[in-house]
Amino acid sequence: MISPAGWGLKEIIEFKVFNRWGELVFEATKSTPGWDGYYKGDLQNMETYVYYVQAVTYSDKILTKEGYFTLVR
């Protein structure tokens, strides 16, 4: 499962995953905080995906980060 984690993160505000065409394939909720690699019931291809995350630190600063990861099995 892919989910944002790290030292000093108090709360995840937003976490999204996009495929290479810019289609939103995952958006975190309280009940589903991380992506399991499925979209519309189908296991996604081993490719590069884009993530966007916004989080609050324990010093109450808002951090925003985006980048890439490769889904592998």
C-alpha positions in Angstrom: 0.0 0.0 0.0 1.3 3.4 -0.9 0.7 6.2 1.5 2.6 9.3 2.7 4.6 8.9 5.9 7.5 10.6 7.6 8.9 12.1 10.7 7.0 15.1 11.9 3.8 14.6 10.0 0.8 15.2 12.2 -2.0 14.9 9.6 -2.4 14.2 5.9 -4.7 16.8 4.4 -4.7 15.5 0.8 -3.1 12.5 -1.0 -3.7 11.9 -4.7 -2.3 9.5 -7.3 -2.4 10.2 -11.1 -1.6 7.9 -14.0 0.7 9.0 -16.9 -2.3 10.6 -18.7 -3.1 12.8 -15.7 -6.2 10.8 -14.7 -6.9 10.7 -11.0 -6.6 7.0 -10.0 -6.7 7.4 -6.2 -7.7 10.0 -3.6 -7.2 9.3 0.1 -10.1 9.3 2.6 -10.1 8.6 6.3 -11.3 5.0 5.6 -8.7 4.5 2.7 -5.5 6.4 3.6 -3.3 4.5 1.1 -3.4 3.3 -2.5 -3.4 -0.5 -3.1 -2.7 -0.3 -6.8 -6.2 -0.8 -8.0 -8.4 1.6 -10.0 -12.0 0.8 -10.9 -11.5 -2.7 -9.7 -8.5 -3.4 -11.9 -4.9 -3.8 -10.8 -2.9 -1.1 -12.5 0.1 -1.6 -14.7 3.7 -1.4 -13.5 4.3 2.1 -14.6 5.3 5.5 -13.3 2.6 7.4 -11.4 2.5 11.0 -10.1 1.6 11.7 -6.5 0.5 14.9 -4.7 0.4 15.2 -0.9 -0.3 18.0 1.5 0.3 17.5 5.2 0.4 19.4 8.5 3.5 19.1 10.6 3.7 19.1 14.4 4.8 22.7 14.2 1.6 23.4 12.3 3.2 24.2 9.0 1.6 22.9 5.8 3.9 21.0 3.5 3.1 20.3 -0.1 5.0 17.7 -2.1 4.6 16.1 -5.5 6.7 13.6 -7.3 6.9 10.3 -9.1 7.0 6.6 -8.1 7.0 3.4 -10.0 4.5 0.7 -9.2 6.2 -2.7 -9.0 5.1 -6.1 -7.9 
